[in-house]
Amino acid sequence: MSASGIEGSDRSIETVVFSEARIAARVRELARDISRTYAPDDRLLVVGLLKGSFIFMADLVREITVPHQIDFLVASSYGSGTVTTGEVRLLYDSAIDLTGRAVLLVEDIVDSGTTLAWLCPELESRGPRSVEVCTLLHKRRETQNPEPRWVGFDAPNAFLVGYGLDHAEDFRHLPYVASLKSPA
């Protein structure tokens, strides 16, 4: 499926990788699995990593059937580039006490694994009952740790945008996930 003619930044869309309908169906499946995993007394806290996860998380939490609360973190290892800097910076932290809570961290994409490798131990040090990860996309690189418990789709080795994912703040609004053309 092609989406030629959609422009943003210095690149344009090459191919739609995951359609809007396919994403919606997979989000419902993930929410069912998550809802079966947690009990009402688990005090589930769904924590989204902004900005990329916001659309995925909004759709996901509306489908989760067990009681839960919502919060956000902002962590960055990319800046405005397309390759991780290797250094994670926590730009906005949650003020919610995690002690004894089941924490579900929601990511847009696990690429290098740098952010999760830094963030999961940081959250675990705050005394939650558990920390699990749900990601929309996973690139399945060998060095990734920790491994997300729930994965929407295995992602191709391309720079992906749409459904919350961006390139220099462009493309987040697209209702599908697409790959970018390389700059000319």
Secondary structure, DSSP 8 states (H G I E B T S, - for coil): -B-TT-EETTEEEEEEEE-HHHHHHHHHHHHHHHHHH--GGG-EEEEEEETTTHHHHHHHHHH--S-EEEEEEEEES-TTSSS--S--EEEE---S--TT-EEEEEEEEESS-HHHHHHHHHHHTT--SEEEEEEEEE---TT--S--SEEEEE--SS-EEBTTB-BTTBSTT-SSEEEE----
